[in-house]
Amino acid sequence: MIASPGLRAFVWIMAILALLGNCTVVVITSRYLYSVRHKKNASSIAAINNILIINLAIADFMMGLCLIIIGVKSVQFSGQYCLRDRPWRASSACNAIGVITTLSSEASVLTLICLTSYRLYGVFRPFKSRDMQVRWVFVWISITWLVSLLIALLPISRALAPQMVTDMLIPSTPYFKTGSVKLFELHQYALRLTALRSISRHLFVPTDWHDLVHFINDKFPDKAFKPLGFHGFYSANGVCMPKFYRLHGDGPDFNIYSSVVITFNFIALLFILASYIAIYKHSTKSNHVRNKAQSGNKTMQRKISILIATDFCCWLPICIMTFLSMSGMVIPSYAYAFSAIILLPINSALNPIIYSNTLPIVITFIRQLRGKVAAIQQLANQPSTEQTLVRSQVTSTV
């Protein structure tokens, strides 16, 4: 399922980081919101930012769950994956992983857009942003998840099946040489059956997967077979991640869905980059106190640098490979596993560190814990009072 030992190890590393990091963010941020919910002087700006951060953590947590499932399945199929490849990729579990992965990544991107837009609005309209009602953030979150769910479900929808489904898994049958059939082959099979049975040539033979299967079952029940599953957008590889670009060995067709999604994510990346640069420049100009400006600018600059670096590491290589694929270039096969296992989960693992104050809290907790452990070890290494008295008496007697 995952041939490279390094990638197999990386799946578990990214999964653990995404799960633990985002769980910590949700718990700490929720406790903060719960503690200030009744305070009259509580800032609505902080509340909106923290609610968006929780939403971002939930989206990234879902990516960690998918990586855990992939890691478990990789261990389960180890040594026998060739026998399970087609049934696994045609299973509903594989499609579910693909849907959740796309839902997670798109919800994360849209939440970052909301978070960036609100911070940009707060910098340039500080007084108006303070009067914004907290209930509006739930409207944004609802739209974010609805749009993300629509994007995630489109590849497995019946409307896009002719473009998204590459082949159908079928039981052993004398009518086809292999255990799978492509749409063109199934259509030709239906046409030949129609001609052999002397059915009117004016009879319409459908060109859709589901309509073709229904047509054959209805008109030729003795020649029909039950589909075992479909291989499509989410099942191009055993890790069941979305395939946004054409790989070596794929057909010449390139689906519009991938180009639209990647173009949108690329524009979102540019928007986030431009927004944080504008925030940094505006904050630098508006800070009149030199010492505060220096410390604030360094913190802001460091945060912006990390934001830009992680966003570019995640989406820029995928966008470039997709655009190259759109121009006709064929991407090597190993690029798919690399982008699915390493590039896509980067933001899910690092967003909790960047977009919240969880890391300083965790570091402080670890330091306190280390201090307590050191104190306990010091007490354990020190001799007890009774042992000290006995030793002193023995020494005086001698």
C-alpha positions as CSV (number, residue, x, y, z in Angstrom):
1,M,0.0,0.0,0.0
2,I,2.9,2.4,0.9
3,A,6.1,0.9,-0.5
4,S,8.5,3.3,1.1
5,P,9.4,2.7,4.8
6,G,10.1,6.4,5.2
7,L,6.6,7.4,3.9
8,R,5.0,4.7,6.2
9,A,6.8,6.2,9.2
10,F,5.9,9.7,8.1
11,V,2.2,8.8,8.0
12,W,2.3,7.9,11.7
13,I,4.3,11.0,12.6
14,M,2.0,13.4,10.8
15,A,-1.1,11.6,12.1
16,I,0.1,11.8,15.8
17,L,1.1,15.5,15.4
18,A,-2.2,16.4,13.8
19,L,-4.3,14.5,16.4
20,L,-2.5,15.6,19.5
21,G,-1.9,19.1,18.4
22,N,-5.4,19.8,17.3
23,C,-6.9,18.1,20.3
24,T,-4.8,20.3,22.5
25,V,-5.9,23.4,20.6
26,V,-9.6,22.5,20.9
27,V,-9.4,21.8,24.7
28,I,-7.3,24.9,25.6
29,T,-9.2,27.3,23.4
30,S,-12.6,25.9,24.5
31,R,-11.6,26.3,28.2
32,Y,-10.6,29.9,27.5
33,L,-13.9,30.7,25.8
34,Y,-15.8,29.0,28.6
35,S,-13.9,31.0,31.3
36,V,-14.6,34.4,29.7
37,R,-18.2,33.8,28.4
38,H,-19.8,35.8,31.3
39,K,-17.2,38.6,31.6
40,K,-18.6,41.9,30.6
41,N,-15.2,43.2,29.4
42,A,-14.6,40.2,27.2
43,S,-13.5,41.1,23.7
44,S,-15.6,39.9,20.8
45,I,-12.5,40.0,18.6
46,A,-10.8,37.4,20.7
47,A,-13.9,35.3,20.9
48,I,-14.3,35.3,17.1
49,N,-10.7,34.5,16.5
50,N,-10.8,31.7,19.0
51,I,-13.9,30.2,17.5
52,L,-12.3,30.2,14.1
53,I,-9.2,28.6,15.5
54,I,-11.3,25.8,17.0
55,N,-13.0,25.3,13.7
56,L,-9.6,25.1,12.0
57,A,-8.4,22.6,14.6
58,I,-11.5,20.4,14.0
59,A,-10.8,20.4,10.2
60,D,-7.2,19.6,10.7
61,F,-8.0,16.9,13.2
62,M,-10.0,15.1,10.5
63,M,-6.9,14.9,8.4
64,G,-5.1,13.2,11.3
65,L,-7.9,10.6,11.5
66,C,-7.5,9.8,7.8
67,L,-3.8,9.4,8.2
68,I,-4.3,7.0,11.2
69,I,-6.7,4.9,9.1
70,I,-4.2,4.8,6.2
71,G,-1.4,3.8,8.6
72,V,-3.5,1.0,10.1
73,K,-4.6,-0.3,6.7
74,S,-1.0,-0.2,5.6
75,V,0.0,-2.5,8.4
76,Q,-3.0,-4.7,7.9
77,F,-2.3,-5.2,4.1
78,S,1.5,-5.5,4.5
79,G,2.8,-8.4,2.5
80,Q,-0.5,-9.0,0.7
81,Y,-1.6,-5.7,-0.7
82,C,-1.4,-6.9,-4.4
83,L,-4.3,-9.3,-3.6
84,R,-6.4,-6.6,-1.9
85,D,-5.6,-3.6,-4.1
86,R,-8.6,-3.5,-6.4
87,P,-11.3,-4.5,-3.7
88,W,-9.8,-2.0,-1.3
89,R,-9.7,0.9,-3.8
90,A,-13.3,0.1,-4.9
91,S,-14.5,0.0,-1.3
92,S,-16.7,2.6,0.4
93,A,-14.0,3.0,3.1
94,C,-11.5,4.2,0.5
95,N,-14.0,6.7,-0.9
96,A,-14.8,7.8,2.7
97,I,-11.1,8.5,3.3
98,G,-11.0,10.6,0.1
99,V,-14.1,12.5,1.0
100,I,-12.9,13.3,4.5
101,T,-9.5,14.3,3.3
102,T,-10.9,16.7,0.8
103,L,-13.4,18.0,3.3
104,S,-10.6,18.6,5.8
105,S,-8.3,20.3,3.5
106,E,-10.9,22.6,1.9
107,A,-12.5,23.4,5.3
108,S,-9.0,24.3,6.5
109,V,-8.4,26.6,3.5
110,L,-11.7,28.3,3.8
111,T,-11.3,28.8,7.6
112,L,-7.9,30.3,6.9
113,I,-9.5,32.7,4.5
114,C,-12.1,33.7,7.1
115,L,-9.4,34.0,9.8
116,T,-7.2,36.1,7.5
117,S,-10.1,38.3,6.3
118,Y,-11.2,39.0,9.9
119,R,-7.7,39.9,11.0
120,L,-7.2,42.1,8.0
121,Y,-10.5,43.8,8.7
122,G,-9.5,44.2,12.4
123,V,-6.3,45.9,11.4
124,F,-7.7,48.4,8.9
125,R,-11.1,48.9,10.7
126,P,-10.3,48.4,14.3
127,F,-13.3,50.1,15.8
128,K,-15.9,48.5,13.5
129,S,-14.4,45.1,14.0
130,R,-15.0,45.4,17.8
131,D,-18.8,45.9,17.2
132,M,-19.2,42.7,15.1
133,Q,-21.5,40.2,16.6
134,V,-20.1,36.8,17.5
135,R,-23.1,35.0,15.9
136,W,-21.7,36.0,12.4
137,V,-18.8,33.7,12.9
138,F,-21.2,30.7,13.0
139,V,-22.7,31.8,9.7
140,W,-19.2,31.8,8.2
141,I,-18.4,28.4,9.7
142,S,-21.7,26.9,8.3
143,I,-20.9,28.2,4.9
144,T,-17.4,26.9,5.1
145,W,-18.5,23.4,5.9
146,L,-21.3,23.3,3.4
147,V,-19.0,24.5,0.5
148,S,-16.3,22.1,1.6
149,L,-18.7,19.2,1.8
150,L,-20.0,20.0,-1.7
151,I,-16.5,20.0,-3.1
152,A,-15.7,16.7,-1.3
153,L,-18.8,14.9,-2.6
154,L,-18.7,16.1,-6.2
155,P,-16.1,13.5,-7.3
156,I,-18.3,10.6,-6.2
157,S,-21.6,12.1,-7.4
158,R,-23.5,10.5,-10.3
159,A,-23.3,13.8,-12.3
160,L,-19.5,13.6,-12.6
161,A,-19.2,9.8,-12.7
162,P,-18.4,9.7,-16.5
163,Q,-15.4,12.0,-15.9
164,M,-14.4,10.8,-12.5
165,V,-14.8,7.0,-12.6
166,T,-12.0,5.3,-14.5
167,D,-13.2,1.7,-14.4
168,M,-15.8,-0.6,-12.7
169,L,-14.8,-3.6,-10.7
170,I,-16.7,-6.7,-11.8
171,P,-16.8,-10.4,-10.8
172,S,-15.2,-13.0,-13.0
173,T,-17.1,-13.2,-16.2
174,P,-16.4,-14.8,-19.7
175,Y,-17.3,-11.5,-21.4
176,F,-14.3,-9.5,-20.2
177,K,-10.7,-10.6,-19.9
178,T,-9.9,-8.7,-16.7
179,G,-11.8,-8.1,-13.4
180,S,-12.5,-4.5,-14.4
181,V,-14.2,-2.7,-17.3
182,K,-13.9,0.8,-18.6
183,L,-16.9,3.0,-19.6
184,F,-16.2,2.7,-23.3
185,E,-15.9,-1.1,-23.0
186,L,-19.2,-1.4,-21.1
187,H,-20.9,0.8,-23.7
188,Q,-19.6,-1.4,-26.6
189,Y,-20.8,-4.5,-24.7
190,A,-24.3,-3.0,-24.4
191,L,-24.3,-2.1,-28.1
192,R,-23.2,-5.6,-29.2
193,L,-25.9,-7.2,-27.0
194,T,-28.5,-4.9,-28.6
195,A,-27.4,-5.9,-32.1
196,L,-27.2,-9.6,-31.3
197,R,-30.7,-9.7,-29.7
198,S,-32.1,-7.8,-32.8
199,I,-33.5,-5.1,-30.6
200,S,-34.4,-2.0,-32.5
201,R,-31.3,0.0,-33.5
202,H,-33.2,3.2,-32.6
203,L,-33.2,2.1,-29.0
204,F,-31.2,4.6,-26.9
205,V,-28.2,3.0,-25.2
206,P,-27.1,5.2,-22.3
207,T,-23.5,6.4,-21.8
208,D,-23.6,6.8,-18.1
209,W,-22.1,4.2,-15.7
210,H,-25.3,3.7,-13.6
211,D,-27.7,3.9,-16.5
212,L,-25.6,1.4,-18.5
213,V,-25.6,-1.1,-15.6
214,H,-29.4,-0.7,-15.2
215,F,-29.9,-1.0,-19.0
216,I,-28.0,-4.2,-19.2
217,N,-29.7,-5.7,-16.1
218,D,-33.1,-4.7,-17.5
219,K,-32.8,-5.7,-21.1
220,F,-30.3,-8.6,-20.8
221,P,-30.6,-10.2,-17.3
222,D,-28.9,-13.4,-18.5
223,K,-25.8,-11.4,-19.6
224,A,-25.8,-9.0,-16.6
225,F,-23.4,-8.8,-13.7
226,K,-23.4,-7.0,-10.4
227,P,-20.7,-4.3,-10.0
228,L,-18.4,-4.8,-7.1
229,G,-17.3,-1.1,-7.0
230,F,-15.8,1.8,-8.9
231,H,-12.3,3.1,-9.2
232,G,-12.2,6.9,-9.6
233,F,-10.9,10.2,-8.3
234,Y,-10.3,9.0,-4.7
235,S,-9.1,5.5,-5.6
236,A,-6.3,6.3,-8.1
237,N,-3.9,5.0,-5.4
238,G,-4.1,2.8,-2.3
239,V,-3.9,5.8,0.1
240,C,-7.2,7.1,-1.3
241,M,-6.2,10.7,-1.4
242,P,-7.5,13.1,-4.1
243,K,-5.5,13.0,-7.3
244,F,-5.3,16.5,-8.7
245,Y,-3.0,15.9,-11.6
246,R,-2.3,13.4,-14.4
247,L,0.3,10.8,-13.5
248,H,2.5,8.6,-15.7
249,G,0.3,5.9,-17.2
250,D,-2.9,7.9,-17.0
251,G,-5.0,8.7,-20.0
252,P,-4.7,12.1,-21.8
253,D,-7.9,13.5,-20.3
254,F,-7.7,16.0,-17.5
255,N,-10.8,16.7,-15.4
256,I,-12.1,20.2,-14.9
257,Y,-12.8,19.6,-11.3
258,S,-9.2,19.3,-10.3
259,S,-8.2,22.5,-12.2
260,V,-11.0,24.5,-10.5
261,V,-10.2,23.3,-7.0
262,I,-6.5,23.8,-7.4
263,T,-6.9,27.2,-9.0
264,F,-9.2,28.3,-6.1
265,N,-6.6,27.0,-3.5
266,F,-3.8,28.9,-5.3
267,I,-5.8,32.1,-5.3
268,A,-6.5,31.5,-1.6
269,L,-2.8,31.1,-1.0
270,L,-2.0,34.3,-2.7
271,F,-4.7,36.1,-0.8
272,I,-3.4,34.9,2.6
273,L,0.1,35.9,1.6
274,A,-0.9,39.3,0.4
275,S,-3.1,39.9,3.5
276,Y,-0.4,39.1,6.1
277,I,2.1,41.2,4.3
278,A,-0.4,44.1,4.4
279,I,-1.1,43.4,8.1
280,Y,2.6,43.5,8.8
281,K,3.2,46.7,6.9
282,H,0.2,48.4,8.5
283,S,1.2,47.3,12.0
284,T,4.7,48.6,11.4
285,K,3.5,52.1,10.3
286,S,0.9,52.4,13.1
287,N,3.3,51.5,16.0
288,H,4.8,54.7,17.3
289,V,6.5,53.3,20.4
290,R,9.9,52.2,19.2
291,N,10.6,49.4,21.7
292,K,7.1,47.9,21.4
293,A,7.3,48.3,17.6
294,Q,10.6,46.4,17.5
295,S,9.4,43.5,19.6
296,G,6.0,43.4,18.0
297,N,7.4,43.6,14.5
298,K,9.8,40.7,15.2
299,T,7.0,38.6,16.5
300,M,4.8,39.5,13.6
301,Q,7.5,39.0,11.1
302,R,8.4,35.6,12.5
303,K,4.8,34.5,12.5
304,I,4.2,35.7,8.9
305,S,7.3,33.9,7.8
306,I,6.1,30.6,9.3
307,L,2.6,31.1,7.8
308,I,3.9,31.8,4.3
309,A,6.4,28.9,4.5
310,T,3.9,26.3,5.6
311,D,1.2,27.4,3.2
312,F,3.7,27.4,0.3
313,C,5.1,24.0,1.4
314,C,1.6,22.5,1.4
315,W,-0.1,23.9,-1.6
316,L,2.4,25.5,-3.9
317,P,4.1,22.2,-5.1
318,I,0.6,20.7,-5.6
319,C,-0.6,23.7,-7.5
320,I,2.6,23.8,-9.7
321,M,2.3,20.0,-10.5
322,T,-1.4,20.5,-11.4
323,F,-0.7,23.5,-13.6
324,L,2.1,21.5,-15.3
325,S,-0.2,18.6,-15.8
326,M,-2.8,21.0,-17.3
327,S,-0.2,22.1,-19.8
328,G,0.4,18.5,-20.9
329,M,3.4,17.4,-18.8
330,V,3.1,14.0,-17.2
331,I,3.9,13.9,-13.4
332,P,6.0,11.0,-12.1
333,S,4.0,8.4,-10.1
334,Y,5.9,8.8,-6.9
335,A,4.8,12.5,-6.7
336,Y,1.3,11.4,-5.8
337,A,2.3,9.5,-2.6
338,F,4.7,12.3,-1.7
339,S,2.0,15.0,-2.0
340,A,-0.7,12.9,-0.3
341,I,1.3,11.8,2.7
342,I,3.7,14.7,3.2
343,L,2.5,17.9,1.5
344,L,-1.3,17.8,2.3
345,P,-0.9,17.0,6.0
346,I,1.7,19.7,6.7
347,N,-0.8,22.4,7.5
348,S,-2.9,20.0,9.6
349,A,0.2,19.3,11.8
350,L,1.5,22.9,12.0
351,N,-1.6,25.0,12.0
352,P,-2.2,24.4,15.8
353,I,1.3,25.8,16.5
354,I,1.0,28.8,14.2
355,Y,-2.6,30.0,14.7
356,S,-3.0,29.7,18.4
357,N,-1.1,30.3,21.6
358,T,-1.1,26.7,22.5
359,L,2.6,26.1,22.0
360,P,3.8,28.5,24.7
361,I,1.3,26.9,27.1
362,V,2.5,23.4,26.3
363,I,6.2,24.5,26.6
364,T,5.5,26.1,30.0
365,F,3.7,22.9,31.1
366,I,6.6,20.7,30.0
367,R,9.1,23.0,31.8
368,Q,7.0,22.8,35.0
369,L,6.7,19.1,34.7
370,R,10.5,18.7,34.1
371,G,11.1,20.9,37.2
372,K,8.8,18.8,39.3
373,V,10.5,15.6,38.1
374,A,13.9,17.0,38.8
375,A,12.8,18.0,42.3
376,I,11.5,14.5,42.9
377,Q,14.7,12.9,41.7
378,Q,16.7,15.3,43.9
379,L,14.7,14.3,46.9
380,A,15.0,10.6,46.0
381,N,18.8,10.9,45.7
382,Q,19.2,12.7,49.0
383,P,19.8,10.3,52.1
384,S,17.0,10.3,54.6
385,T,17.4,12.0,58.1
386,E,17.7,8.6,59.9
387,Q,20.4,7.4,57.6
388,T,22.3,10.7,58.1
389,L,22.1,10.3,62.0
390,V,23.3,6.6,61.9
391,R,26.2,7.5,59.7
392,S,27.2,10.4,62.0
393,Q,27.0,8.1,65.1
394,V,29.2,5.4,63.4
395,T,31.7,8.0,62.4
396,S,32.0,9.4,65.9
397,T,32.3,5.9,67.4
398,V,35.1,5.0,65.1
